[in-house]
């Protein structure tokens, strides 16, 4: 779940997040931006990994690992709950 205090702007091939509580910006590369978009769409991690496989032609295991790592990092920074 994305807290109300986190805003996102999608740019070509990346995204920028703003945490209104800390006033910090975070720049997401294409892979992380796609993961974020999946979170915005309330997709399950497995569905997000499937989207990465389709869009970036990566192995399913690699996609799953990347999704879990990215969500963990976003959670640690307070950007998702």
DRENRO-373820 format. One record per residue: residue number from 0; x, y, z of N, C-alpha, C, O in turn; residue in one letter. Coordinates in Angstrom, 3 decimals. Layout:
BEGIN
+-----+----------+----------+----------+----------+----------+----------+----------+----------+----------+----------+----------+----------+---+
:   k :       nX :       nY :       nZ :      caX :      caY :      caZ :       cX :       cY :       cZ :       oX :       oY :       oZ : r :
+-----+----------+----------+----------+----------+----------+----------+----------+----------+----------+----------+----------+----------+---+
: NUM :        X :        Y :        Z :        X :        Y :        Z :        X :        Y :        Z :        X :        Y :        Z : a :
...
+-----+----------+----------+----------+----------+----------+----------+----------+----------+----------+----------+----------+----------+---+
//
This chain:
BEGIN
+-----+----------+----------+----------+----------+----------+----------+----------+----------+----------+----------+----------+----------+---+
:   k :       nX :       nY :       nZ :      caX :      caY :      caZ :       cX :       cY :       cZ :       oX :       oY :       oZ : r :
+-----+----------+----------+----------+----------+----------+----------+----------+----------+----------+----------+----------+----------+---+
:   0 :    0.836 :   -1.180 :    0.000 :    0.000 :    0.000 :    0.000 :    0.886 :    1.250 :    0.000 :    1.900 :    1.317 :    0.694 : x :
:   1 :    0.482 :    2.208 :   -0.778 :    1.242 :    3.457 :   -0.881 :    0.606 :    4.497 :    0.048 :   -0.576 :    4.810 :   -0.092 : x :
:   2 :    1.379 :    5.030 :    0.990 :    0.837 :    6.048 :    1.904 :    0.463 :    7.335 :    1.169 :    1.002 :    7.637 :    0.104 : x :
:   3 :   -0.452 :    8.072 :    1.747 :   -0.903 :    9.332 :    1.148 :    0.203 :   10.375 :    1.057 :    0.129 :   11.284 :    0.230 : x :
:   4 :    1.220 :   10.256 :    1.891 :    2.278 :   11.267 :    1.903 :    3.351 :   11.030 :    0.832 :    4.347 :   11.751 :    0.784 : x :
:   5 :    3.149 :   10.028 :   -0.021 :    4.120 :    9.741 :   -1.074 :    3.474 :   10.048 :   -2.429 :    2.439 :    9.483 :   -2.781 : x :
:   6 :    4.102 :   10.948 :   -3.172 :    3.634 :   11.321 :   -4.510 :    4.586 :   10.769 :   -5.549 :    5.785 :   10.640 :   -5.301 : x :
:   7 :    4.047 :   10.444 :   -6.717 :    4.883 :    9.905 :   -7.795 :    4.622 :   10.679 :   -9.084 :    3.497 :   11.081 :   -9.379 : x :
:   8 :    5.691 :   10.872 :   -9.831 :    5.603 :   11.440 :  -11.181 :    6.300 :   10.462 :  -12.111 :    7.467 :   10.122 :  -11.914 : x :
:   9 :    5.575 :   10.016 :  -13.124 :    6.151 :    9.086 :  -14.094 :    6.714 :    9.872 :  -15.262 :    6.025 :   10.680 :  -15.884 : x :
:  10 :    7.971 :    9.619 :  -15.543 :    8.663 :   10.262 :  -16.640 :    8.996 :    9.189 :  -17.661 :    8.742 :    8.009 :  -17.418 : x :
:  11 :    9.546 :    9.567 :  -18.770 :    9.876 :    8.588 :  -19.797 :   10.960 :    7.635 :  -19.295 :   12.121 :    8.018 :  -19.149 : x :
:  12 :   10.563 :    6.383 :  -19.033 :   11.520 :    5.374 :  -18.623 :   11.936 :    5.405 :  -17.169 :   12.803 :    4.627 :  -16.771 : x :
:  13 :   11.357 :    6.270 :  -16.364 :   11.695 :    6.318 :  -14.943 :   10.556 :    6.971 :  -14.172 :    9.546 :    7.367 :  -14.754 : x :
:  14 :   10.726 :    7.076 :  -12.881 :    9.744 :    7.750 :  -12.031 :   10.487 :    8.488 :  -10.923 :   11.619 :    8.151 :  -10.578 : x :
:  15 :    9.829 :    9.492 :  -10.381 :   10.365 :   10.246 :   -9.259 :    9.321 :   10.214 :   -8.155 :    8.143 :   10.482 :   -8.393 : x :
:  16 :    9.759 :    9.886 :   -6.951 :    8.875 :    9.858 :   -5.799 :    9.233 :   11.003 :   -4.869 :   10.401 :   11.367 :   -4.736 : x :
:  17 :    8.221 :   11.567 :   -4.229 :    8.427 :   12.603 :   -3.226 :    7.725 :   12.170 :   -1.952 :    6.517 :   11.937 :   -1.940 : x :
:  18 :    8.498 :   12.065 :   -0.884 :    7.937 :   11.784 :    0.431 :    7.680 :   13.136 :    1.086 :    8.614 :   13.841 :    1.467 : x :
:  19 :    6.403 :   13.489 :    1.213 :    6.048 :   14.803 :    1.764 :    6.413 :   14.952 :    3.236 :    6.584 :   16.071 :    3.718 : x :
:  20 :    6.536 :   13.839 :    3.956 :    6.900 :   13.917 :    5.365 :    8.372 :   14.248 :    5.558 :    8.724 :   15.035 :    6.437 : x :
:  21 :    9.228 :   13.653 :    4.744 :   10.667 :   13.872 :    4.900 :   11.213 :   14.899 :    3.910 :   12.351 :   15.348 :    4.038 : x :
:  22 :   10.393 :   15.268 :    2.918 :   10.792 :   16.196 :    1.848 :   11.931 :   15.624 :    0.993 :   12.725 :   16.371 :    0.421 : x :
:  23 :   11.998 :   14.290 :    0.917 :   13.050 :   13.641 :    0.129 :   12.482 :   13.143 :   -1.188 :   11.353 :   12.659 :   -1.262 : x :
:  24 :   13.300 :   13.277 :   -2.229 :   12.971 :   12.765 :   -3.557 :   13.719 :   11.457 :   -3.783 :   14.822 :   11.257 :   -3.275 : x :
:  25 :   13.099 :   10.575 :   -4.551 :   13.716 :    9.312 :   -4.926 :   13.521 :    9.119 :   -6.422 :   12.405 :    9.239 :   -6.928 : x :
:  26 :   14.586 :    8.824 :   -7.114 :   14.519 :    8.597 :   -8.552 :   14.551 :    7.091 :   -8.798 :   15.432 :    6.390 :   -8.301 : x :
:  27 :   13.590 :    6.609 :   -9.564 :   13.494 :    5.191 :   -9.860 :   13.875 :    4.938 :  -11.317 :   13.424 :    5.645 :  -12.218 : x :
:  28 :   14.705 :    3.929 :  -11.535 :   15.048 :    3.560 :  -12.912 :   13.848 :    2.860 :  -13.543 :   12.800 :    2.737 :  -12.909 : x :
:  29 :   13.992 :    2.404 :  -14.779 :   12.871 :    1.820 :  -15.517 :   12.282 :    0.607 :  -14.807 :   11.062 :    0.458 :  -14.736 : x :
:  30 :   13.139 :   -0.253 :  -14.286 :   12.652 :   -1.449 :  -13.604 :   11.898 :   -1.081 :  -12.333 :   10.786 :   -1.561 :  -12.111 : x :
:  31 :   12.482 :   -0.247 :  -11.512 :   11.834 :    0.163 :  -10.265 :   10.562 :    0.964 :  -10.548 :    9.589 :    0.859 :   -9.801 : x :
:  32 :   10.561 :    1.760 :  -11.616 :    9.367 :    2.520 :  -11.983 :    8.235 :    1.577 :  -12.373 :    7.075 :    1.836 :  -12.052 : x :
:  33 :    8.562 :    0.486 :  -13.063 :    7.531 :   -0.492 :  -13.441 :    7.001 :   -1.203 :  -12.203 :    5.807 :   -1.492 :  -12.118 : x :
:  34 :    7.869 :   -1.483 :  -11.251 :    7.439 :   -2.081 :   -9.989 :    6.507 :   -1.126 :   -9.252 :    5.470 :   -1.535 :   -8.731 : x :
:  35 :    6.884 :    0.145 :   -9.215 :    6.054 :    1.155 :   -8.550 :    4.682 :    1.243 :   -9.214 :    3.661 :    1.319 :   -8.530 : x :
:  36 :    4.660 :    1.233 :  -10.536 :    3.393 :    1.297 :  -11.261 :    2.511 :    0.098 :  -10.892 :    1.298 :    0.243 :  -10.736 : x :
:  37 :    3.114 :   -1.070 :  -10.755 :    2.373 :   -2.244 :  -10.318 :    1.792 :   -2.062 :   -8.926 :    0.663 :   -2.474 :   -8.660 : x :
:  38 :    2.556 :   -1.451 :   -8.044 :    2.056 :   -1.172 :   -6.695 :    0.895 :   -0.194 :   -6.746 :   -0.084 :   -0.352 :   -6.017 : x :
:  39 :    0.997 :    0.820 :   -7.607 :   -0.100 :    1.777 :   -7.771 :   -1.369 :    1.079 :   -8.267 :   -2.481 :    1.489 :   -7.934 : x :
:  40 :   -1.196 :    0.035 :   -9.055 :   -2.328 :   -0.715 :   -9.606 :   -2.795 :   -1.817 :   -8.657 :   -3.662 :   -2.616 :   -9.012 : x :
:  41 :   -2.227 :   -1.864 :   -7.458 :   -2.557 :   -2.870 :   -6.438 :   -2.325 :   -4.295 :   -6.932 :   -3.066 :   -5.209 :   -6.571 : x :
:  42 :   -1.291 :   -4.484 :   -7.763 :   -0.942 :   -5.813 :   -8.232 :   -0.164 :   -6.558 :   -7.151 :    0.559 :   -5.951 :   -6.360 : x :
:  43 :   -0.319 :   -7.856 :   -7.128 :    0.463 :   -8.703 :   -6.224 :    1.898 :   -8.762 :   -6.738 :    2.133 :   -8.575 :   -7.932 : x :
:  44 :    2.866 :   -9.020 :   -5.848 :    4.262 :   -9.107 :   -6.292 :    4.464 :  -10.081 :   -7.463 :    5.272 :   -9.819 :   -8.354 : x :
:  45 :    3.740 :  -11.190 :   -7.461 :    3.877 :  -12.165 :   -8.547 :    3.423 :  -11.571 :   -9.877 :    4.022 :  -11.837 :  -10.919 : x :
:  46 :    2.360 :  -10.765 :   -9.837 :    1.868 :  -10.114 :  -11.051 :    2.861 :   -9.064 :  -11.550 :    3.061 :   -8.906 :  -12.754 : x :
:  47 :    3.470 :   -8.361 :  -10.622 :    4.476 :   -7.363 :  -11.000 :    5.673 :   -8.066 :  -11.631 :    6.207 :   -7.599 :  -12.636 : x :
:  48 :    6.093 :   -9.177 :  -11.051 :    7.208 :   -9.949 :  -11.625 :    6.858 :  -10.420 :  -13.034 :    7.707 :  -10.377 :  -13.925 : x :
:  49 :    5.630 :  -10.865 :  -13.247 :    5.198 :  -11.276 :  -14.590 :    5.295 :  -10.115 :  -15.572 :    5.688 :  -10.306 :  -16.723 : x :
:  50 :    4.939 :   -8.916 :  -15.127 :    5.032 :   -7.736 :  -15.987 :    6.490 :   -7.434 :  -16.344 :    6.787 :   -7.047 :  -17.474 : x :
:  51 :    7.396 :   -7.613 :  -15.380 :    8.820 :   -7.392 :  -15.656 :    9.328 :   -8.389 :  -16.689 :   10.088 :   -8.029 :  -17.588 : x :
:  52 :    8.906 :   -9.639 :  -16.558 :    9.312 :  -10.671 :  -17.520 :    8.849 :  -10.281 :  -18.924 :    9.603 :  -10.400 :  -19.889 : x :
:  53 :    7.616 :   -9.819 :  -19.028 :    7.058 :   -9.451 :  -20.328 :    7.726 :   -8.206 :  -20.918 :    8.002 :   -8.156 :  -22.117 : x :
:  54 :    7.983 :   -7.213 :  -20.083 :    8.508 :   -5.937 :  -20.586 :   10.018 :   -5.927 :  -20.788 :   10.516 :   -5.289 :  -21.715 : x :
:  55 :   10.748 :   -6.628 :  -19.928 :   12.197 :   -6.524 :  -19.951 :   12.904 :   -7.814 :  -20.364 :   14.134 :   -7.873 :  -20.379 : x :
:  56 :   12.134 :   -8.840 :  -20.698 :   12.704 :  -10.122 :  -21.135 :   13.738 :  -10.665 :  -20.151 :   14.832 :  -11.071 :  -20.543 : x :
:  57 :   13.382 :  -10.665 :  -18.885 :   14.247 :  -11.235 :  -17.851 :   13.670 :  -12.580 :  -17.418 :   12.502 :  -12.879 :  -17.670 : x :
:  58 :   14.486 :  -13.367 :  -16.777 :   14.051 :  -14.663 :  -16.265 :   13.067 :  -14.454 :  -15.108 :   13.222 :  -13.510 :  -14.334 : x :
:  59 :   12.067 :  -15.315 :  -14.981 :   11.101 :  -15.181 :  -13.884 :   11.739 :  -15.118 :  -12.501 :   11.300 :  -14.333 :  -11.661 : x :
:  60 :   12.752 :  -15.920 :  -12.249 :   13.404 :  -15.904 :  -10.934 :   14.082 :  -14.559 :  -10.675 :   14.047 :  -14.039 :   -9.560 : x :
:  61 :   14.695 :  -14.009 :  -11.711 :   15.347 :  -12.701 :  -11.583 :   14.308 :  -11.619 :  -11.308 :   14.515 :  -10.753 :  -10.458 : x :
:  62 :   13.196 :  -11.670 :  -12.025 :   12.129 :  -10.685 :  -11.834 :   11.575 :  -10.760 :  -10.416 :   11.363 :   -9.730 :   -9.776 : x :
:  63 :   11.344 :  -11.961 :   -9.929 :   10.804 :  -12.133 :   -8.576 :   11.766 :  -11.582 :   -7.531 :   11.353 :  -10.905 :   -6.591 : x :
:  64 :   13.046 :  -11.876 :   -7.701 :   14.061 :  -11.379 :   -6.773 :   14.097 :   -9.852 :   -6.786 :   14.171 :   -9.222 :   -5.731 : x :
:  65 :   14.046 :   -9.261 :   -7.974 :   14.095 :   -7.794 :   -8.106 :   12.866 :   -7.148 :   -7.483 :   12.981 :   -6.125 :   -6.808 : x :
:  66 :   11.698 :   -7.729 :   -7.700 :   10.465 :   -7.182 :   -7.116 :   10.562 :   -7.218 :   -5.595 :   10.268 :   -6.224 :   -4.932 : x :
:  67 :   10.967 :   -8.345 :   -5.044 :   11.071 :   -8.458 :   -3.584 :   12.107 :   -7.498 :   -3.015 :   11.891 :   -6.898 :   -1.961 : x :
:  68 :   13.237 :   -7.350 :   -3.711 :   14.278 :   -6.424 :   -3.248 :   13.769 :   -4.987 :   -3.273 :   13.947 :   -4.238 :   -2.313 : x :
:  69 :   13.132 :   -4.610 :   -4.384 :   12.649 :   -3.236 :   -4.529 :   11.565 :   -2.917 :   -3.507 :   11.585 :   -1.847 :   -2.900 : x :
:  70 :   10.625 :   -3.828 :   -3.311 :    9.565 :   -3.594 :   -2.324 :   10.159 :   -3.488 :   -0.921 :    9.731 :   -2.650 :   -0.128 : x :
:  71 :   11.130 :   -4.322 :   -0.618 :   11.810 :   -4.240 :    0.679 :   12.485 :   -2.900 :    0.875 :   12.414 :   -2.316 :    1.957 : x :
:  72 :   13.140 :   -2.409 :   -0.169 :   13.831 :   -1.118 :   -0.102 :   12.812 :    0.016 :    0.063 :   13.017 :    0.918 :    0.875 : x :
:  73 :   11.730 :   -0.026 :   -0.696 :   10.697 :    1.002 :   -0.590 :   10.066 :    0.988 :    0.797 :    9.782 :    2.042 :    1.366 : x :
:  74 :    9.851 :   -0.195 :    1.333 :    9.280 :   -0.331 :    2.677 :   10.238 :    0.248 :    3.724 :    9.813 :    0.958 :    4.635 : x :
:  75 :   11.517 :   -0.057 :    3.591 :   12.509 :    0.436 :    4.546 :   12.585 :    1.960 :    4.548 :   12.904 :    2.569 :    5.569 : x :
:  76 :   12.294 :    2.566 :    3.417 :   12.325 :    4.030 :    3.306 :   10.977 :    4.680 :    3.651 :   10.837 :    5.901 :    3.590 : x :
:  77 :    9.992 :    3.854 :    4.012 :    8.678 :    4.379 :    4.389 :    7.825 :    4.795 :    3.207 :    6.865 :    5.547 :    3.372 : x :
:  78 :    8.164 :    4.314 :    2.008 :    7.437 :    4.714 :    0.802 :    6.277 :    3.774 :    0.483 :    5.389 :    4.129 :   -0.292 : x :
:  79 :    6.279 :    2.583 :    1.072 :    5.145 :    1.653 :    1.002 :    4.990 :    0.995 :    2.360 :    5.930 :    0.936 :    3.154 : x :
:  80 :    3.786 :    0.501 :    2.611 :    3.534 :   -0.190 :    3.880 :    3.154 :   -1.624 :    3.622 :    2.901 :   -2.376 :    4.564 : x :
+-----+----------+----------+----------+----------+----------+----------+----------+----------+----------+----------+----------+----------+---+
//
